[in-house]
């Protein structure tokens, strides 16, 4: 589970298109030729190395595992 505090911080440091959650995420296929859908609370798609670093720093601060 992703805390609301972490979601808020991620929304503050990333552009809107970099975060997928809710229906946008639930409808994504889990992989090529797989019938199931993504089973994640949040999908983050950083667009730069700076954004990757910011996401990982925030996840570490909030003790959020990253897969």
C-alpha positions, -999 to +999 in steps of 0.1 A: +000+000+000+012+035-009+006+062+017-013+093+008+017+113+020+040+096-005+014+100-033+012+137-026+050+141-026+053+122-059+026+144-075+046+175-063+079+164-080+066+147-112+045+158-141+010+143-141+017+119-170+045+103-150+020+088-124-005+061-132-030+050-106-067+040-103-085+031-135-055+041-157-034+015-140-060-012-135-066-014-172-029-019-181-019-054-191+007-071-169+028-080-198+030-091-234+005-119-241-006-120-205-043-119-198-040-104-164-036-067-155-011-048-134-015-055-097+002-024-083-011+005-063+009+030-083+031+031-114+057+058-117+073+066-150+101+091-144+113+109-175+149+118-164+176+105-141+168+134-118+132+122-115+144+086-109+166+099-081+137+120-066+113+090-067+138+066-051+147+092-024+110+097-015+103+060-015+132+055+009+120+083+032+086+067+033+099+032+036+081+022+004+094-009-014+102-004-051+098-032-077 
